[in-house]
Amino acid sequence: MSTPASTVPPDPHQGSRLLGEFIRLHRNRLAPAAAGLPSAGRRRAPGLRREELATLCGVSATWITWLEQGRQVAASTKTLERLAQALQLSAAERAYLFELARRRDPSAPVAPPKAVDAVLRSVHAIQHPAYVLNQRWDVVAGNAQAADLFLGWQSSSEDEQAGAPPNLLRFLFFNPQARDLIENWAMRSQRLVAEFRADCGGRLHAAPLRELIDALSMRSPEFAALWKLNDVQEREGGERGFQHPRQGRLVYEQLTLRAALHPEYKLVMLLPLNPAEQQA
């Protein structure tokens, strides 16, 4: 009898494999000229060679090879800093690198723990759509305006029967109305998956996140394909368009905030670009 997926213990080496894949991906993406290296000579791949990355980081090529192979290689904070600089990682990518290596980024601020009740209550004081996401992107709080905009946050009958909480990714990929509701669904879904990966960081091996990712990958080929891209992006604001079945076209400016004392929760607000026109 096979072991149920929910009881399978997390793979202790998964973080090392993810770290290796991430470093190899960005090494292959970085052109030698962009790293200040000569690009002359034949290359089997357009990116940096392992030897070149090793030189930039002040380590051996063998160490880079082992790291990319997912071996249990200890990477110091200083080495990770040099890797992030050599690979020209963005702030989100750097944070993801440190999380995968299970090291604290010395440039990241330290936030003391604090009860999150005020964050959860805050959505009800906002007159426009607002909601709070946890690390799984479950909707742990939301006002009536957000529930109306996102069609009650329903994802699928299967999730409802299982008593699953509302989840932004489940809504995005499993609610058939989401594709019509969200303008530029294909572009938005690709970006949201990249933002979610950045948010997960080194916690990808944790059971709650792993279960969600496995379920999404199994039920949605589109999510599975986007997840395999290994893209990482910071969650940013910007214009968000919706084609609501009752209210017609709605355009908002998205603003995402993290509580300074409880950064694992994100407060997302959707503010009308032109309040006068939205109320008309």
C-alpha positions in Angstrom: 0.0 0.0 0.0 1.4 3.4 -1.0 2.0 6.0 1.6 -0.5 9.0 1.4 1.2 12.1 0.0 0.3 14.1 3.0 2.2 11.8 5.3 5.4 11.6 3.3 8.2 13.3 5.3 9.9 16.3 3.6 13.1 15.5 1.7 16.0 16.9 3.8 18.1 17.4 0.7 15.4 19.3 -1.3 16.8 22.7 -0.2 20.2 21.8 -1.5 18.9 20.7 -4.9 16.8 23.8 -5.3 19.8 26.0 -4.4 21.9 24.2 -7.0 19.2 24.6 -9.7 18.8 28.2 -8.9 22.5 29.0 -9.1 22.9 27.0 -12.3 19.9 28.8 -13.9 21.3 32.2 -13.1 24.8 31.3 -14.2 23.4 30.2 -17.5 21.4 33.4 -17.9 24.3 35.8 -17.2 26.3 36.7 -20.3 30.1 36.9 -19.9 30.2 40.5 -21.1 27.6 41.5 -18.5 30.0 40.1 -15.8 33.0 42.0 -17.2 34.5 38.9 -18.8 35.7 38.4 -22.4 33.1 36.4 -24.6 35.6 35.3 -27.2 36.0 31.6 -28.0 33.5 28.8 -28.5 30.9 28.3 -25.8 28.5 25.4 -25.5 26.1 27.7 -23.6 25.6 31.5 -23.6 26.1 32.0 -19.9 29.1 31.9 -17.6 31.3 28.8 -17.2 31.5 27.3 -13.7 35.2 28.2 -13.7 34.3 31.9 -14.4 31.7 32.0 -11.7 34.2 30.4 -9.3 36.8 33.0 -10.1 34.3 35.9 -9.5 33.3 34.4 -6.1 36.8 33.4 -5.0 36.0 29.7 -4.7 37.0 26.6 -6.6 35.2 25.3 -9.7 34.8 22.0 -7.9 32.9 23.7 -5.1 30.6 25.4 -7.6 30.1 22.0 -9.3 29.1 20.3 -6.0 26.9 23.2 -5.1 25.0 23.0 -8.4 24.7 19.2 -8.1 22.8 19.7 -4.8 25.5 18.2 -2.6 25.5 19.0 1.1 28.0 21.9 0.7 28.1 24.5 3.5 28.0 28.0 2.0 29.1 30.8 4.3 27.3 34.1 4.4 30.2 35.8 2.8 30.3 33.3 -0.1 26.5 33.7 -0.6 27.0 37.5 -0.7 29.7 37.1 -3.4 27.5 34.7 -5.4 24.6 37.1 -5.3 26.9 39.9 -6.5 28.5 37.8 -9.2 25.2 36.6 -10.5 23.8 40.1 -10.4 20.7 39.0 -8.5 17.8 41.3 -7.8 16.7 41.9 -4.2 14.0 39.2 -4.4 16.4 36.7 -6.0 19.1 37.5 -3.3 16.6 36.9 -0.5 15.5 33.6 -2.2 19.2 32.5 -2.4 19.8 33.1 1.3 16.5 31.3 2.2 17.4 28.3 0.1 20.8 28.1 1.8 19.1 28.6 5.2 21.3 31.5 6.0 20.3 35.0 7.2 21.1 37.7 4.8 23.0 40.3 6.8 21.4 43.1 4.7 17.9 42.0 5.7 16.3 43.9 8.6 15.4 42.0 11.8 11.8 42.2 12.8 10.7 41.1 16.3 7.6 39.0 16.5 4.2 40.6 17.3 0.6 39.6 17.3 -1.0 40.1 13.9 -4.5 40.9 15.0 -4.2 44.6 14.0 -3.1 43.6 10.5 -6.1 41.2 10.1 -8.5 43.8 11.4 -7.1 46.6 9.1 -8.9 45.4 6.0 -12.3 46.3 7.4 -11.3 49.9 7.9 -10.4 50.2 4.2 -13.3 51.2 1.8 -11.8 49.6 -1.3 -10.9 45.9 -1.9 -8.3 44.8 0.6 -7.1 41.4 1.8 -4.3 39.7 3.8 -2.3 36.8 2.6 -0.2 34.4 4.7 2.9 32.5 3.5 0.8 30.0 1.5 -1.2 32.9 0.0 -4.3 31.8 1.8 -6.7 34.7 2.2 -6.6 35.0 6.0 -8.6 38.2 6.1 -10.5 40.2 3.5 -13.2 42.9 3.4 -16.6 42.6 1.6 -15.3 44.6 -1.3 -12.5 42.1 -2.0 -14.9 39.2 -1.7 -17.2 40.8 -4.2 -14.4 41.6 -6.6 -13.0 38.1 -6.5 -16.4 36.4 -6.8 -16.4 35.1 -3.3 -12.9 33.7 -3.6 -14.3 30.3 -4.7 -11.8 28.1 -6.5 -13.5 24.7 -7.2 -16.1 22.4 -5.8 -13.3 20.0 -4.8 -11.7 22.6 -2.6 -15.0 23.6 -1.0 -15.8 20.0 -0.2 -12.4 19.6 1.4 -12.9 22.7 3.5 -9.8 24.4 2.0 -9.4 28.1 2.9 -9.6 30.7 0.2 -6.2 30.8 -1.6 -5.1 33.3 -4.3 -3.4 30.7 -6.4 -6.2 28.2 -6.2 -8.6 30.9 -7.3 -6.3 32.0 -10.1 -5.9 28.5 -11.6 -9.0 26.6 -10.5 -11.8 29.1 -10.8 -13.0 29.0 -14.4 -14.2 32.6 -14.1 -10.8 33.9 -13.1 -9.5 34.0 -16.7 -12.3 36.3 -17.7 -12.2 38.4 -14.6 -8.4 39.1 -14.5 -7.2 41.1 -17.5 -4.0 39.7 -19.2 -4.5 36.5 -17.2 -1.6 34.7 -18.8 0.9 37.5 -18.0 -0.5 38.0 -14.5 -0.4 34.3 -13.7 3.2 34.0 -14.8 4.2 36.9 -12.6 2.2 35.7 -9.6 3.9 32.3 -9.7 7.3 34.0 -9.8 6.3 36.2 -6.9 5.0 33.2 -4.9 8.3 31.4 -5.4 10.2 34.4 -4.1 7.8 34.5 -1.1 8.4 30.8 -0.4 12.2 31.0 -0.4 13.8 28.3 1.7 10.5 27.2 3.2 9.7 25.2 0.0 10.5 22.0 1.9 7.9 22.7 4.6 4.9 20.4 4.5 2.2 23.1 4.2 3.8 24.8 1.2 4.9 21.5 -0.4 1.4 20.1 -0.2 0.0 23.3 -1.9 2.6 23.3 -4.6 2.1 19.6 -5.3 -1.6 20.0 -5.5 -1.4 22.9 -7.9 1.1 21.1 -10.1 -1.0 18.0 -10.2 -4.3 19.7 -11.1 -3.0 22.5 -13.3 -0.5 21.9 -16.1 -0.3 25.7 -16.6 0.9 26.1 -13.0 3.3 23.2 -13.3 4.9 24.7 -16.4 5.3 28.1 -14.8 6.7 26.6 -11.6 9.4 24.8 -13.6 10.6 28.1 -15.0 12.2 28.9 -11.6 11.5 32.6 -12.1 11.7 34.8 -9.0 10.2 38.3 -8.8 9.4 40.7 -6.0 5.7 41.4 -5.4 5.1 44.8 -6.8 2.2 47.1 -7.3 0.9 48.6 -10.5 -2.3 48.8 -12.6 -4.7 45.9 -12.3 -7.6 45.5 -14.6 -10.7 43.4 -14.1 -13.7 42.5 -16.2 -16.3 42.0 -13.5 -19.5 40.1 -14.5 -21.8 42.6 -12.7 -19.7 45.8 -12.4 -18.1 45.8 -15.8 -14.5 47.0 -16.2 -12.7 48.0 -13.1 -9.1 49.4 -12.9 -7.1 49.6 -9.7 -3.7 50.5 -8.4 -2.4 47.6 -6.4 -0.4 48.3 -3.2 1.2 45.5 -1.2 2.5 46.2 2.3 4.2 43.9 4.8 3.7 44.5 8.5 7.0 45.7 9.9 6.6 43.4 13.0 5.0 40.5 11.3 6.4 40.3 7.7 5.0 36.8 6.9 1.6 38.6 6.3 1.0 40.8 3.3 -1.8 43.4 3.2 -2.9 44.0 -0.4 -5.0 47.0 -1.3 -6.7 47.7 -4.6 -7.2 51.5 -4.9 -9.2 52.9 -7.8 -7.1 54.9 -10.2 -9.7 57.5 -10.5 -12.1 57.4 -7.5 -14.5 60.0 -9.0 -15.0 57.8 -12.1 -15.3 54.6 -10.1 -18.1 56.1 -8.0 -20.0 57.5 -11.0 
